[in-house]
Each structure stands twice: as C-alpha cells, then as structure tokens.
Amino acid sequence: MAAFSNLYNIEDFVAAYEMVNTANYLTRIDILASERELVEDELRFMGITPATLFPGFEGACKSLRAELF
C-alpha cells in the first residue's frame, strides 16, 4: 500500500493530531542490526519486499539487489 500527501511534514501533522485526540497513530520500532536477516526473511514470507513497498523500476532493482547481493 502506498500513500501520498500534500503535507510537507506529515509526521508533525500526525503528532499534533494525536495530541488533540489523545490517541496513537504512529509507532516507532527499532530493530537490532543483528536481527536484520531474520526480520527480512519474515517480511518476505509475508509478501513484503522492496518491490511491493516501492512499485516500479526502483523497487525491482532493490528487490534484485537484496536477493542477489
């Protein structure tokens, strides 16, 4: 899924909206570098790849790079 917005800084907009509505809409998760391969394998198993995140030529190149190098 892709989303587009005309907002320059959508993160600040969402943060302000969260304060007004006292709700959480964005969550940041830090993943250790040592867990990268495991996480990438699990995402690939779920069908989430660079090609699905970045449709088009760029996504295809990123997927090939991740797979071959």
N, C-alpha and C positions, 0 to 999 in steps of 0.2 A: 504494500500500500504506500502511496506517495501523497504528500500534502503540499500545497502551495499557499503562500500568504503574501499579502502586500505590506505586511508589517516588517520594519527594519530589524527589530529585535523582539522576536516572538517570545523568547524566554522571559524577558522582563514583563511583557504583557500578561503572560500566564501567571507569573509570580504575583502580580498585582491583583489579578482575578482570584487567585487562591486566597489572598488576604481578605478580600471583600466577602467571599463566600465561605470562608473557613473550611476549605476542602483541599485535598491534594490531587493534582492532575499530572504532575511530572515527578518522577523519582529517579535519582542518580544512583547507579550501581557501579562500584569499582570492582574490576576483576583482576586478580593477580596475573602477572605475565606468565608465571609457571603454569597457569590453568588455561592458557590460550588455546592450545591444541584440543583439549577436551571440550571446551566451550564451542569452538568452531565445528568440531565433529557433531556435537549435539544439535547445533543450529542447522547444519547441513542435513541431518537426519529429519529435522522438522521442515525442510524445504526452504530454509532461509539462507541464501547465498548472496555474494556480491551482485550476481546477475538479477536476482529478484529485488534487491534493495536499490540498485542503480540500473534501471532498464536502458537498453541501448548499447552503443559501442563501448562506452566506458565500463559498464557492468560486465559485459562479455570479456573484456580484457582483464578486469580484476579477477573474475572467476578463473580464467585460464592461468593467470599468474599464481593464484592461490593453489590451484590444482597441480601445476607443473613445476613450480619453483619453490 
